[in-house]
Structures are given as structure tokens and as C-alpha cells.
Amino acid sequence: MVFTIKKVINNNILCVTDAGGNEMIVTGRGIGFGHKAGQPVNSDAVQKIYHMASMPVQQKLMDLLEQIPYDHFLLTDELVSEIRKKIPYTLNEGLLITLADHISFAIKRKEQGVEFKNPLLESIREYYPEEYRMGKACVQRIQEKLSVDLSKDEAGFIALHIVNAELNTTMSITNDITRFVDGCVKVVESYYGRTFDHESLAFSRLAVHLRFFAQRLFQHEQESDDSMQDQDFRRLIASSCKEHYECAKKIAAYVAETWNQELTEEELLFLTIHLKRINLSSEQTTK
């Protein structure tokens, strides 16, 4: 296959079109050296092709590649490939761009002796343990490949980028979601007067539930579940799990006061079930 060069981004990266007029970005060591727009380039010289589904995302990728070192982009591409293998969710295609931009900036800051503290680090460790482990693995790979020693705070920032791609939302909303989950957990532990095992499966399920609920809430997608419409079932849960239902209402009050959002009755019941689970898990552990 032969591509036509639309723009030479640098010696290693080209913006090209194929025979069908489809625009894409291709990379390869020295592929752009001595070339200019309008010239053909053989696909044999191409190491990788990037064709984003969204043209705005494609343009952002091209803009980024004009600004960051090629080695930073190549390493991030490897990291994103590994992340995608480990994440069971479909990740937003923009992850490569946002993560490459962040990693390159973090490396430059480190070289200048400037490091940022991550105010959400402890919450990230607790509520996104898998993503945080991936963030630490990324930091280790950066150290091995580029001899740049980034901090655990950066591992946390990388984890948030992964979460952001999972939830398919903005970084601002991802930060709010993290604070939301942390606030709800504080309400729960205050209500029961104890700290739960944050490593337990039941707690993990609660944290994941709160995380995706917060996503729906902040994106105004909260919906009623038809399977929960039975009034008798609602009354049964509310009466048989009264203590946990009252805790769910405390969470609802926190959400209303702090985030100006209302929980549906369905959401209260789902929370009640999760709260019962973490308490059962805690009781079984202490026996």
C-alpha cells in the first residue's frame, strides 16, 4: 500500500491519506526525513498506523505529536497497549493522547526539579486499586526505559487518566467522582462507627457501585431500574435491613447537601444491599 503525505509532523511521524482518501497518522524511525506534502510513502516503512474514529481526536493527536518527544509518545503507546489488555471495559480512544501529554509533561517537570503533590492519592489507592497498580507499573516502565524516576503521586495521576478513560468522561468529573466516593465512605464509616476492610471484595463492590453511580449522577444519567419497581420488595428491604437503609439515607442526605443531587428510591435500595454486604463481610472476618 502507498500513502500520500498530507503533512510532515517530524522526521518520525507523518499525516497521510490512503487510496480512499482516509486521513491517518503513521510513524516510523526517519519516515519523514527529506519528505514533503504530496509525496508518496510506502507502507513498508511504516511501523504503526493511528486512525481515530473521531476527527477532533485525530486532530488532537496530530497537535500533540508536534509538541512532545517521539520517545515519550512511543513509550506511552506501549503503556496504553498493556493497560487495554488488563482493563475489562472499553476505554476511550483519547487515553493515548491524554496520557502521552501527561507523561511527557511530568518528565519535563521532573527534569526541571518540579513535582506536583496529588491531593487525591490516598483515595485513588483505596477506590481504584487496579488502576493504581497499573499507574505504578507505568512509572516503573518509565524509569526503566527513560531513566526518569517519577513519584507515587504521578502513579496516582496516571491511574486517574485510566479511570477517566474507563468512565468516558472529563478529568474534572473523574476528580469529582473520586471525592464523591470518598465522602460517601466517610459517611458510612461514621454511621457504623468503624473502619471497614478496604481490601475486601464486599467493600470493593461498594466502591465500584458508588463510582459508577457518581458517573451517572454527574452526567445526569440517573435512571430507575424497572426490576426495582415492586413496592412490596422495597418495603421488604427497608424493613428487613432497617439499619443499613438508614445509612443509605444518610448518604442521600450527604449527596443532597454536598453535591446538590437527589438519589432515587431505587438507588437507596441498591446502596442498602451493598451496605448489608460489607457489614456481613466484616462480621464474618472478625469471627
C-alpha positions, -999 to +999 in steps of 0.1 A: +000+000+000+012+035-008+002+065+013+002+102+002+018+126+026-006+153+038+018+168+064+052+160+077+049+163+115+086+155+122+112+131+110+094+101+125+057+110+121+036+118+091+000+127+085-011+108+054-041+097+033-047+063+019-061+054-016-096+060-003-088+095+010-089+084+047-066+105+068-044+088+094-011+093+112+018+069+106+051+065+125+084+050+118+120+060+125+132+085+099+100+081+079+096+118+074+132+127+067+136+146+034+099+142+025+072+168+019+035+171+014+022+154-017+049+128-020+041+091-017+054+069+011+055+031+010+037+013+038+068-009+042+085+020+060+055+024+084+058+009+119+024+019+132-008+035+119-031+056+140-066+062+127-090+076+154-127+072+150-133+108+158-117+135+136-114+160+165-095+133+184-074+127+154-065+164+152-056+164+189-033+135+183-016+153+155-013+185+175+002+166+204+028+148+182+041+181+171+048+191+207+062+161+226+093+140+220+088+109+198+103+086+225+077+098+251+049+090+226+063+056+217+066+046+254+031+058+262+017+038+232+033+007+247+019+015+282-017+021+268-015-013+249-007-030+282-034-012+300-060-021+274-051-058+279-058-056+316-090-035+317-123-053+311-140-022+300-139-003+266-115+026+271-120+060+255-097+063+224-084+096+237-065+078+265-033+076+244-034+114+239-042+125+274-017+100+289+011+108+265+006+145+272+006+140+309+036+117+310+057+140+287+048+170+309+056+150+341+090+140+327+098+176+317+088+188+352+109+162+368+139+172+348+133+208+359+131+197+396+093+204+398+070+178+413+033+180+420+016+165+450-015+145+443-042+155+468-064+125+459-036+099+462-050+081+493-085+080+478-071+067+444-052+039+462-083+028+480-111+032+454-091+024+422-066-002+434-062-019+400-057+014+382-033+025+408-013-007+404-012+000+366-001+035+374+028+022+394+037-002+367+038+027+342+061+047+365+084+017+368+085+013+330+093+050+325+122+046+349+135+015+330+131+030+295+139+067+301+158+067+334+133+092+349+122+084+384+086+097+388+069+097+422+040+077+436+019+109+431+024+105+394+013+069+396-019+083+411-023+108+383-018+081+357-044+060+375-069+088+372-063+091+335-071+053+332-103+058+353-112+088+331-109+066+300-130+038+317-158+062+326-155+081+293-158+114+310-137+145+317-108+147+342-128+173+362-157+148+366-133+120+374-119+141+402-154+149+415-163+112+413-132+103+435-142+130+461-178+117+459-168+081+467-145+093+495-173+114+510-198+085+509-173+061+525-167+086+553-204+088+559-207+050+560-178+045+584-190+074+607-225+059+608-214+024+617-186+037+640-158+016+625-134+013+596-141-014+571-116-036+554-109-017+522-093-047+507-124-069+510-145-080+480-177-065+496-161-031+501-146-032+466-181-039+452-195-009+472-167+014+459-173+003+423-211+008+427-205+043+441-181+051+414-204+042+385-234+057+403-215+090+407-207+089+370-244+087+361-252+114+386-227+139+374-236+132+337-273+134+346-280+099+335-295+085+367-323+061+358-349+040+375-345+002+373-377-014+363-367-045+382-369-025+414-404-011+409-422-036+431-434-017+461-436-048+483-399-056+476-390-020+485-408-023+518-392-056+525-357-043+520-364-011+540-378-031+569-356-062+570-324-041+566-336-011+586-301-001+600-285-003+565-314+016+549-310+044+574-273+045+565-283+048+528-305+077+537-275+094+554-256+090+522-285+105+503-285+135+527-248+140+522-252+138+484-280+164+485-262+188+508-227+185+492-234+178+456-269+191+452-281+158+437-311+137+447-309+099+450-338+078+436-356+052+458-340+025+436-305+038+444-313+039+481-322+002+479-291-008+459-270+011+485-288-007+513-279-041+498-243-032+494-241-018+530-255-051+543-229-070+523-199-050+538-213-055+573-218-092+568-183-095+554-169-075+584-187-097+609-175-129+592-139-116+593-140-109+630-154-143+640 
